[in-house]
Amino acid sequence: MSTVIPTAIPTVAPAPLSLSKSVIWLVGAALLALAVYYFVGIDQGAVSLFGSDTHVHELVHDGRHLIGFPCH
């Protein structure tokens, strides 16, 4: 029979963010989320930000249907 000796695992507490850095991260994440939402959910090609030559709609078409966005 063997005995197991428990060892202490050191824990590291995360450094707290200041309020200004938290706001910057929050605004950045919100802008990124809005950009992703636009390209995946709203961009239809005809009113695309990049004109009718670049069809982001076609690149994300199947993914749109997979997550439930109607597009036709």
Backbone as ProteinMPNN parsed JSONL, in Angstrom:
{"seq_chain_A": "MSTVIPTAIPTVAPAPLSLSKSVIWLVGAALLALAVYYFVGIDQGAVSLFGSDTHVHELVHDGRHLIGFPCH", "coords_chain_A": {"N_chain_A": [[0.84, -1.163, 0.0], [0.527, 2.221, -0.819], [1.214, 5.527, 0.264], [-0.188, 8.681, -0.261], [1.06, 11.844, -0.371], [-0.245, 14.921, 0.095], [0.414, 17.86, -1.775], [0.912, 21.34, -1.595], [-0.536, 23.555, -3.869], [0.658, 26.355, -5.404], [-1.072, 29.43, -5.556], [-1.901, 32.064, -7.751], [-2.851, 35.302, -7.642], [-4.811, 37.296, -9.82], [-3.733, 40.42, -11.194], [-5.332, 43.4, -10.34], [-7.235, 45.442, -12.602], [-7.05, 48.878, -13.471], [-9.62, 51.414, -13.369], [-9.657, 52.999, -15.693], [-8.255, 51.417, -17.559], [-9.939, 49.239, -17.616], [-12.233, 50.337, -18.775], [-11.252, 50.975, -21.302], [-10.691, 48.388, -22.316], [-13.288, 47.353, -22.27], [-14.689, 49.035, -24.053], [-13.228, 48.525, -26.391], [-13.748, 45.771, -26.737], [-16.516, 45.89, -27.123], [-16.68, 47.359, -29.527], [-15.374, 45.599, -31.269], [-17.149, 43.432, -31.105], [-19.456, 44.591, -32.216], [-18.544, 45.048, -34.833], [-18.113, 42.417, -35.724], [-20.74, 41.48, -35.498], [-21.973, 43.113, -37.428], [-20.713, 42.263, -39.858], [-21.339, 39.541, -39.912], [-24.094, 39.39, -39.426], [-25.561, 41.549, -40.601], [-24.513, 42.696, -42.985], [-25.265, 42.707, -46.356], [-24.228, 42.727, -48.884], [-25.285, 44.33, -51.061], [-25.506, 46.782, -49.788], [-23.019, 47.058, -48.737], [-20.156, 47.939, -46.765], [-17.799, 47.894, -48.155], [-18.37, 48.125, -50.816], [-19.766, 46.732, -53.888], [-18.029, 44.906, -54.94], [-16.617, 43.403, -53.081], [-17.695, 40.75, -51.331], [-18.585, 40.141, -48.398], [-20.741, 38.963, -47.342], [-21.051, 36.572, -48.809], [-18.873, 35.141, -47.901], [-19.495, 34.546, -45.261], [-21.888, 33.26, -45.413], [-22.955, 30.552, -44.989], [-22.407, 30.257, -42.296], [-24.044, 32.224, -41.252], [-26.624, 31.147, -41.609], [-26.326, 28.936, -39.965], [-26.181, 30.015, -37.372], [-28.617, 31.203, -37.222], [-29.35, 33.602, -38.539], [-31.42, 35.204, -40.827], [-31.084, 35.601, -44.347], [-32.099, 35.92, -46.874]], "CA_chain_A": [[0.0, 0.0, 0.0], [1.321, 3.446, -0.858], [0.544, 6.702, 0.806], [-0.075, 9.879, -1.092], [1.267, 13.039, 0.432], [-0.739, 16.08, -0.661], [1.309, 19.015, -1.852], [0.202, 22.603, -1.785], [-0.384, 24.169, -5.183], [0.67, 27.809, -5.217], [-2.071, 30.169, -6.325], [-1.481, 33.397, -8.157], [-4.013, 36.186, -7.783], [-4.657, 38.219, -10.952], [-3.556, 41.827, -10.848], [-6.55, 44.158, -10.669], [-7.126, 46.494, -13.611], [-7.569, 50.174, -13.058], [-10.892, 51.739, -14.009], [-9.442, 53.501, -17.058], [-7.906, 50.289, -18.423], [-11.144, 48.425, -17.762], [-13.104, 51.017, -19.737], [-10.64, 50.823, -22.623], [-10.927, 47.013, -22.739], [-14.72, 47.179, -22.49], [-15.041, 49.736, -25.297], [-12.609, 47.781, -27.482], [-14.498, 44.523, -26.923], [-17.826, 46.238, -27.676], [-16.49, 47.719, -30.937], [-15.086, 44.369, -31.994], [-18.396, 42.66, -31.171], [-20.333, 45.244, -33.192], [-18.009, 44.805, -36.177], [-18.414, 41.026, -36.06], [-22.191, 41.405, -35.688], [-22.293, 43.72, -38.719], [-20.272, 41.452, -40.987], [-22.003, 38.247, -39.926], [-25.541, 39.458, -39.375], [-26.261, 42.633, -41.27], [-23.977, 42.976, -44.317], [-25.985, 41.961, -47.384], [-23.564, 42.834, -50.175], [-25.767, 45.482, -51.825], [-25.213, 47.991, -49.016], [-21.795, 46.713, -48.026], [-19.211, 49.029, -46.527], [-16.689, 47.801, -49.086], [-18.858, 48.154, -52.184], [-20.358, 45.497, -54.397], [-16.988, 43.988, -55.402], [-16.225, 42.541, -51.974], [-18.911, 40.181, -50.776], [-18.405, 39.513, -47.096], [-21.94, 38.145, -47.185], [-20.819, 35.244, -49.365], [-17.88, 34.452, -47.082], [-20.088, 34.1, -43.998], [-23.258, 32.858, -45.723], [-23.365, 29.324, -44.307], [-22.365, 30.529, -40.86], [-25.235, 33.004, -40.916], [-27.746, 30.222, -41.473], [-26.046, 28.059, -38.841], [-26.505, 30.692, -36.109], [-30.006, 31.637, -37.241], [-29.617, 34.874, -39.208], [-31.976, 35.085, -42.17], [-30.352, 36.477, -45.263], [-32.699, 35.979, -48.216]], "C_chain_A": [[0.898, 1.243, 0.0], [0.517, 4.594, -0.276], [0.814, 7.893, -0.091], [0.028, 11.079, -0.17], [0.784, 14.236, -0.371], [0.279, 17.216, -0.632], [0.474, 20.258, -2.122], [0.502, 23.152, -3.173], [-0.415, 25.678, -4.985], [-0.384, 28.479, -6.101], [-1.556, 31.57, -6.606], [-2.739, 34.225, -8.36], [-3.788, 37.116, -8.974], [-4.525, 39.653, -10.468], [-4.811, 42.593, -11.222], [-6.27, 45.229, -11.722], [-7.647, 47.804, -13.039], [-8.865, 50.453, -13.823], [-10.689, 52.202, -15.445], [-9.075, 52.361, -18.01], [-9.114, 49.377, -18.643], [-12.086, 49.027, -18.798], [-12.556, 50.859, -21.15], [-10.882, 49.41, -23.152], [-12.396, 46.787, -23.061], [-15.165, 47.832, -23.797], [-14.461, 48.992, -26.497], [-13.358, 46.492, -27.78], [-15.863, 44.801, -27.54], [-17.709, 46.613, -29.16], [-16.191, 46.494, -31.791], [-16.348, 43.528, -32.153], [-19.362, 43.274, -32.184], [-19.855, 45.022, -34.622], [-18.307, 43.376, -36.616], [-19.902, 40.868, -36.326], [-22.59, 41.996, -37.041], [-21.939, 42.772, -39.859], [-20.985, 40.111, -41.056], [-23.511, 38.396, -40.072], [-26.218, 40.475, -40.243], [-25.805, 42.848, -42.716], [-24.653, 42.089, -45.359], [-25.324, 42.048, -48.756], [-23.986, 44.068, -50.943], [-25.449, 46.79, -51.104], [-23.953, 47.781, -48.183], [-20.915, 47.936, -47.843], [-18.103, 49.054, -47.571], [-17.132, 47.784, -50.536], [-19.345, 46.797, -52.645], [-19.301, 44.503, -54.885], [-16.592, 42.984, -54.324], [-17.478, 42.04, -51.289], [-18.608, 39.424, -49.494], [-19.58, 38.594, -46.835], [-21.702, 36.719, -47.674], [-19.822, 34.456, -48.531], [-18.494, 33.88, -45.809], [-21.505, 33.545, -44.183], [-23.718, 31.631, -44.951], [-23.362, 29.505, -42.797], [-23.571, 31.333, -40.402], [-26.431, 32.095, -40.707], [-27.565, 29.328, -40.248], [-26.436, 28.711, -37.515], [-27.871, 31.365, -36.138], [-30.294, 32.986, -37.851], [-30.267, 34.606, -40.553], [-31.215, 35.999, -43.121], [-30.945, 36.522, -46.658], [-34.116, 36.483, -48.094]], "O_chain_A": [[1.893, 1.307, 0.722], [-0.713, 4.607, -0.33], [1.918, 8.071, -0.606], [-0.818, 11.292, 0.698], [1.352, 14.539, -1.421], [0.912, 17.489, 0.388], [-0.55, 20.202, -2.803], [1.657, 23.204, -3.596], [-1.388, 26.222, -4.464], [-0.549, 28.114, -7.265], [-0.862, 32.173, -5.786], [-3.595, 33.871, -9.17], [-2.698, 37.667, -9.128], [-5.124, 40.048, -9.468], [-5.307, 42.439, -12.338], [-5.203, 45.844, -11.73], [-8.57, 47.822, -12.225], [-9.158, 49.789, -14.818], [-11.467, 51.836, -16.326], [-9.537, 52.341, -19.151], [-9.287, 48.814, -19.723], [-12.668, 48.304, -19.606], [-13.318, 50.633, -22.09], [-11.241, 49.246, -24.318], [-12.716, 46.097, -24.029], [-15.931, 47.243, -24.558], [-15.137, 48.845, -27.515], [-13.581, 46.156, -28.943], [-16.326, 44.037, -28.387], [-18.557, 46.221, -29.961], [-16.696, 46.369, -32.907], [-16.589, 42.97, -33.224], [-20.017, 42.547, -32.931], [-20.669, 44.828, -35.525], [-18.709, 43.15, -37.757], [-20.29, 40.194, -37.28], [-23.449, 41.443, -37.728], [-22.769, 42.507, -40.729], [-21.214, 39.592, -42.148], [-24.142, 37.605, -40.774], [-27.379, 40.279, -40.602], [-26.626, 43.149, -43.582], [-24.616, 40.863, -45.254], [-25.844, 41.473, -49.712], [-23.126, 44.797, -51.438], [-25.154, 47.796, -51.749], [-23.848, 48.273, -47.059], [-20.926, 48.853, -48.664], [-17.53, 50.108, -47.846], [-16.332, 47.454, -51.412], [-19.338, 45.83, -51.883], [-19.641, 43.366, -55.212], [-16.268, 41.837, -54.631], [-18.24, 42.827, -50.728], [-18.4, 38.211, -49.51], [-19.434, 37.562, -46.181], [-22.112, 35.762, -47.017], [-19.912, 33.23, -48.457], [-18.055, 32.835, -45.328], [-22.237, 33.382, -43.207], [-24.773, 31.666, -44.318], [-24.22, 28.964, -42.101], [-24.063, 31.144, -39.29], [-27.172, 32.251, -39.736], [-28.538, 28.998, -39.57], [-26.965, 28.04, -36.629], [-28.246, 32.033, -35.175], [-31.408, 33.487, -37.694], [-29.717, 33.849, -41.353], [-30.754, 37.067, -42.717], [-30.343, 37.115, -47.553], [-34.813, 36.613, -49.1]]}, "name": "protein", "num_of_chains": 1, "seq": "MSTVIPTAIPTVAPAPLSLSKSVIWLVGAALLALAVYYFVGIDQGAVSLFGSDTHVHELVHDGRHLIGFPCH"}
